[in-house]
Amino acid sequence: MKNPNGYGSVIKLGGKRRKPFGARITTGYSNNGKQTFKYIGYFETRKAAMQALAEYNANPYDIDLEKITIREVMDRFIKEKEQTIENLTLKSYKMYYRYLKPLHNKKIRDVKTIELQTFIDSMPQLSTGTLKNLKSFIGLVLKKAMELDIIDKDYSQFIKLPKHRNKIERKVFTEEEIAILWTNLNEFDYVDVILILIYTGMRINELLKLPKENINLEENTIIGGNKTKAGKNRVIPIHPKILPLITRRMSNKTFFLIPNKSEEGYYLYNNFRKNEFMKIMKKLGMEHTVHDTRHTFATMITDVSTNESAITQILGHTNIKMTRKYTHTNIEKMRKEMEKIN
């Protein structure tokens, strides 16, 4: 079947080639009326070349090899993979995509070892394991660029990772610091979110993605829900101290308890951490990570309670089934332990 005008074509190139099929598009016409072409890539089979041509026509991109950016190659790579990889892997790829934002608009042909090494060295907040995975992702992106004949060398193989980075040491919020947060409740937006985290032990993304429908103000409970099996669909009693904070946020006409600035979606973790949490910490003279709130709750409740079953259920650490049914007695036991916290 003949392709539509302007669609492009696949031709078999002469000679002994590992990738003999070229996918090309028409870019114009010469002075004597002949078509001019540009190749979007070379492939081992005609079928692969036709697939690439179809994908290009569905989502055209800049095929001027001198201008193609890292972001364009990443977009193409992720689009090709999203139907064939597990959802968790796809989420990881998108996270690495965001990490690479400083390099997004750089022409991929101009990115050499020095640029990649400088980028990796500028990410001291990431663990060695995360950096290793990020390096692997960069390698996959550069491999895709090599397949498209944009570059001919994978410079990610020369990236040197730190030997070991110590695990982040968690610091609990002291009683004095928690008192300061309460004092400044009406001074800074989102201090209430920090206090809710401290008094529920919820993971940050768990709270940021919490829909209001998961909050029951009649029974004063929250249905938690992410990361681990034990963490999903668990009931968290609302501590009396933060009940007014949650009630106030429930009065807003938003789907999520902690909406983003546009109030149309939830607040992304990186944005919340950078734009809210770290600014509040700086203004109040505190040095903490967001995850210190959960560590603080775990410390506070273990200081006042010996009921390990209730504690692990609240924190979502036990390997319970998602379908577990919480009886009223179970909830009241957890509430009793939680309310021992001052």
C-alpha positions as CSV (number, residue, x, y, z in Angstrom):
1,M,0.0,0.0,0.0
2,K,1.3,3.4,-1.0
3,N,1.9,5.9,1.8
4,P,0.0,9.2,1.8
5,N,1.7,12.2,0.3
6,G,4.1,13.8,2.8
7,Y,4.1,10.7,5.1
8,G,7.6,9.6,4.2
9,S,9.0,6.2,3.1
10,V,11.2,3.3,4.0
11,I,14.0,2.2,1.7
12,K,16.6,-0.5,1.7
13,L,20.1,0.8,1.5
14,G,22.8,-0.8,-0.5
15,G,25.9,-2.6,0.8
16,K,26.4,-4.8,3.9
17,R,24.8,-2.9,6.7
18,R,23.8,-4.0,10.2
19,K,20.7,-1.7,9.8
20,P,19.9,-1.7,6.1
21,F,16.4,-0.1,6.3
22,G,16.2,3.7,6.4
23,A,13.0,5.6,7.5
24,R,12.9,9.0,5.9
25,I,10.5,12.0,5.5
26,T,10.2,14.5,2.7
27,T,11.5,17.9,3.7
28,G,11.0,19.8,0.5
29,Y,11.9,19.9,-3.2
30,S,15.0,20.9,-5.0
31,N,15.2,23.5,-7.8
32,N,14.6,20.9,-10.4
33,G,11.5,19.5,-8.6
34,K,13.0,16.5,-7.0
35,Q,12.1,15.6,-3.4
36,T,14.6,16.2,-0.6
37,F,14.7,13.8,2.4
38,K,15.9,13.5,5.9
39,Y,16.3,10.2,7.7
40,I,14.8,9.7,11.1
41,G,16.7,6.5,11.7
42,Y,18.1,3.2,10.4
43,F,16.8,-0.2,11.4
44,E,17.5,-3.9,11.1
45,T,14.0,-4.7,9.7
46,R,11.5,-3.0,7.4
47,K,8.9,-3.5,10.0
48,A,10.9,-1.6,12.6
49,A,11.5,1.2,10.1
50,M,7.8,1.4,9.3
51,Q,6.9,1.5,13.0
52,A,9.4,4.4,13.5
53,L,7.9,6.3,10.6
54,A,4.4,5.8,11.9
55,E,5.4,7.0,15.4
56,Y,7.0,10.1,13.8
57,N,3.9,10.9,11.9
58,A,1.8,10.4,15.0
59,N,4.0,12.7,17.0
60,P,6.4,14.7,14.7
61,Y,9.7,15.8,16.3
62,D,12.7,17.8,15.2
63,I,14.8,15.5,13.0
64,D,17.6,18.0,12.5
65,L,20.2,16.0,14.4
66,E,22.2,19.1,15.3
67,K,19.2,20.5,17.3
68,I,17.7,17.5,19.0
69,T,17.7,17.9,22.8
70,I,17.9,15.4,25.6
71,R,14.3,16.1,26.5
72,E,13.1,15.2,22.9
73,V,15.0,11.8,23.1
74,M,13.7,11.1,26.6
75,D,10.1,11.9,25.5
76,R,10.5,9.5,22.6
77,F,12.1,6.8,24.8
78,I,9.4,7.0,27.5
79,K,6.6,7.0,25.0
80,E,7.9,3.8,23.4
81,K,8.3,2.1,26.7
82,E,5.2,3.1,28.5
83,Q,3.1,0.3,27.0
84,T,5.6,-2.5,27.7
85,I,7.0,-1.8,31.2
86,E,5.5,-2.1,34.6
87,N,3.8,1.0,36.1
88,L,6.4,1.2,38.9
89,T,9.3,1.3,36.4
90,L,7.4,3.9,34.4
91,K,7.1,6.1,37.5
92,S,10.8,5.7,38.1
93,Y,11.6,6.8,34.6
94,K,9.4,9.9,35.0
95,M,11.1,10.7,38.3
96,Y,14.6,10.5,36.6
97,Y,13.2,12.6,33.8
98,R,12.4,15.3,36.3
99,Y,15.8,15.0,37.9
100,L,17.4,15.7,34.5
101,K,15.5,19.0,34.1
102,P,18.8,21.0,34.1
103,L,19.9,19.2,31.0
104,H,16.5,19.1,29.2
105,N,17.2,21.8,26.6
106,K,20.8,20.8,25.9
107,K,21.5,19.5,22.5
108,I,22.2,15.8,23.0
109,R,25.2,15.9,20.6
110,D,26.8,18.5,22.9
111,V,26.5,16.5,26.1
112,K,29.8,14.8,26.9
113,T,31.3,13.1,30.0
114,I,32.1,16.5,31.7
115,E,28.4,17.7,31.5
116,L,27.1,14.4,32.8
117,Q,29.6,14.2,35.6
118,T,29.0,17.8,36.6
119,F,25.2,17.1,36.7
120,I,25.7,13.9,38.9
121,D,28.0,15.8,41.2
122,S,25.3,18.5,41.6
123,M,22.9,16.1,43.2
124,P,24.3,15.5,46.7
125,Q,20.8,15.0,48.1
126,L,20.4,11.7,46.3
127,S,21.6,8.4,47.7
128,T,24.3,6.4,45.9
129,G,21.6,3.8,44.9
130,T,19.4,6.5,43.3
131,L,22.4,8.0,41.5
132,K,23.3,4.5,40.1
133,N,19.7,4.1,38.8
134,L,19.8,7.6,37.3
135,K,23.1,6.8,35.6
136,S,21.5,3.7,34.1
137,F,18.5,5.7,32.9
138,I,20.8,8.2,31.2
139,G,22.5,5.3,29.5
140,L,19.2,4.0,28.2
141,V,18.4,7.5,26.8
142,L,21.8,7.8,25.1
143,K,21.4,4.2,23.7
144,K,18.1,5.4,22.1
145,A,19.9,8.4,20.6
146,M,22.5,6.0,19.2
147,E,19.8,3.9,17.7
148,L,18.5,7.0,15.9
149,D,22.0,7.8,14.7
150,I,22.0,11.1,16.6
151,I,25.2,10.2,18.5
152,D,27.7,7.5,18.2
153,K,29.0,7.2,21.8
154,D,27.4,6.5,25.2
155,Y,29.2,8.9,27.6
156,S,27.2,7.7,30.6
157,Q,29.6,4.8,30.9
158,F,32.3,7.2,32.0
159,I,30.2,8.7,34.9
160,K,31.9,8.1,38.2
161,L,29.6,7.6,41.2
162,P,30.5,8.3,44.8
163,K,31.7,5.2,46.6
164,H,29.1,5.5,49.3
165,R,26.9,8.2,50.8
166,N,25.8,7.7,54.3
167,K,22.1,7.1,54.9
168,I,20.3,10.4,55.8
169,E,20.2,10.6,59.6
170,R,16.7,11.3,60.8
171,K,16.2,13.9,63.5
172,V,13.0,14.2,65.5
173,F,11.3,17.5,66.0
174,T,11.9,18.4,69.6
175,E,9.1,19.5,72.0
176,E,10.3,23.1,71.7
177,E,10.3,22.9,67.9
178,I,6.7,21.5,67.8
179,A,5.7,24.3,70.2
180,I,7.2,26.8,67.7
181,L,5.2,25.3,64.9
182,W,2.0,25.7,66.8
183,T,2.9,29.3,67.7
184,N,3.4,30.1,64.0
185,L,0.3,28.2,62.8
186,N,-1.3,31.4,61.4
187,E,2.0,33.0,60.3
188,F,2.9,30.7,57.5
189,D,0.8,28.7,55.1
190,Y,1.3,24.9,55.4
191,V,2.6,24.8,58.9
192,D,-0.6,22.9,59.5
193,V,0.5,20.3,57.0
194,I,3.7,19.8,59.0
195,L,1.7,19.4,62.2
196,I,-0.7,16.9,60.6
197,L,2.3,14.9,59.4
198,I,3.8,14.9,62.9
199,Y,0.6,13.8,64.6
200,T,-0.5,11.1,62.1
201,G,2.8,9.6,61.1
202,M,1.6,9.6,57.5
203,R,4.1,9.5,54.6
204,I,4.4,12.8,52.8
205,N,3.0,11.6,49.5
206,E,0.3,9.7,51.3
207,L,-1.0,13.0,52.8
208,L,-0.4,15.1,49.7
209,K,-2.5,12.7,47.6
210,L,-5.2,12.2,50.2
211,P,-8.7,12.7,48.8
212,K,-11.2,14.2,51.2
213,E,-13.5,11.2,50.7
214,N,-10.9,9.2,52.8
215,I,-11.6,11.4,55.9
216,N,-14.4,10.6,58.2
217,L,-15.1,13.6,60.6
218,E,-17.9,11.7,62.3
219,E,-15.5,9.0,63.5
220,N,-12.4,11.2,63.3
221,T,-10.5,8.8,61.1
222,I,-8.4,8.9,58.0
223,I,-8.0,6.0,55.5
224,G,-4.3,5.9,54.6
225,G,-3.1,4.6,51.4
226,N,0.2,4.1,49.5
227,K,3.7,2.5,49.2
228,T,3.3,-0.7,51.1
229,K,0.5,-3.3,51.4
230,A,0.4,-2.6,55.1
231,G,0.1,1.1,54.4
232,K,-2.8,0.8,52.1
233,N,-6.4,1.1,53.4
234,R,-5.3,1.4,57.0
235,V,-7.3,3.5,59.4
236,I,-5.5,6.3,61.2
237,P,-7.3,7.9,64.2
238,I,-7.2,11.7,64.1
239,H,-5.4,13.2,67.1
240,P,-7.6,15.8,68.9
241,K,-4.9,18.4,68.5
242,I,-5.0,18.4,64.7
243,L,-8.7,17.8,64.3
244,P,-9.4,21.6,63.9
245,L,-6.6,21.8,61.3
246,I,-8.1,19.0,59.2
247,T,-11.7,20.3,59.7
248,R,-10.6,23.7,58.4
249,R,-9.1,22.1,55.3
250,M,-12.1,20.0,54.8
251,S,-14.2,23.2,54.4
252,N,-12.3,24.1,51.2
253,K,-14.0,23.2,47.9
254,T,-11.2,20.9,46.7
255,F,-10.9,17.2,46.0
256,F,-7.6,16.8,47.8
257,L,-7.1,17.8,51.4
258,I,-3.8,19.5,50.4
259,P,-4.4,20.8,46.9
260,N,-1.7,22.5,44.8
261,K,-1.7,26.3,44.2
262,S,-4.3,26.0,41.4
263,E,-6.5,23.8,43.6
264,E,-7.1,21.5,40.7
265,G,-4.8,18.7,41.8
266,Y,-2.6,17.5,44.6
267,Y,0.6,19.2,45.6
268,L,3.6,17.4,44.1
269,Y,6.2,16.3,46.7
270,N,9.2,18.1,45.2
271,N,7.3,21.3,44.8
272,F,5.9,21.1,48.4
273,R,9.3,20.4,49.8
274,K,11.1,23.2,48.0
275,N,8.4,25.9,48.0
276,E,6.8,25.3,51.4
277,F,8.6,23.0,53.8
278,M,12.1,24.1,53.3
279,K,11.1,27.8,53.4
280,I,9.3,27.3,56.7
281,M,12.2,25.4,58.2
282,K,14.6,28.3,57.2
283,K,12.3,31.0,58.5
284,L,11.9,29.2,61.9
285,G,15.6,28.3,62.1
286,M,15.0,24.5,62.0
287,E,17.0,21.9,60.1
288,H,14.8,18.9,59.1
289,T,13.7,16.8,56.2
290,V,10.1,16.2,55.5
291,H,10.5,12.6,56.5
292,D,11.6,13.7,60.0
293,T,7.9,14.3,60.7
294,R,7.1,10.5,60.4
295,H,10.2,9.7,62.4
296,T,9.0,12.1,65.1
297,F,5.6,10.5,65.3
298,A,7.1,7.0,65.6
299,T,9.4,8.3,68.4
300,M,6.6,10.0,70.2
301,I,4.2,7.1,70.2
302,T,6.8,4.5,71.1
303,D,7.8,6.7,74.0
304,V,4.2,6.7,75.5
305,S,2.9,3.3,74.3
306,T,3.9,-0.4,74.6
307,N,1.1,-1.6,72.3
308,E,3.2,-2.7,69.4
309,S,0.3,-4.0,67.4
310,A,-1.5,-0.6,67.5
311,I,1.6,1.3,66.7
312,T,2.5,-0.8,63.7
313,Q,-1.1,-0.6,62.4
314,I,-1.0,3.2,62.6
315,L,2.4,3.4,60.8
316,G,1.5,0.8,58.3
317,H,4.6,-1.3,59.0
318,T,3.0,-4.8,59.4
319,N,2.3,-7.0,56.4
320,I,-1.5,-7.0,56.7
321,K,-3.8,-7.5,53.7
322,M,-5.3,-4.6,51.9
323,T,-8.8,-6.1,52.5
324,R,-8.3,-6.3,56.2
325,K,-11.5,-5.2,58.1
326,Y,-10.9,-2.7,61.0
327,T,-13.4,-3.4,63.7
328,H,-14.5,-0.5,66.0
329,T,-12.5,-2.1,68.8
330,N,-9.3,-2.0,66.7
331,I,-9.8,1.6,65.9
332,E,-10.5,2.6,69.5
333,K,-7.3,0.7,70.6
334,M,-5.2,2.7,68.1
335,R,-6.9,5.9,69.1
336,K,-6.2,5.2,72.8
337,E,-2.5,4.8,72.1
338,M,-2.3,7.8,69.8
339,E,-4.0,10.1,72.3
340,K,-1.3,9.3,74.8
341,I,0.8,11.7,72.8
342,N,0.8,15.1,74.4
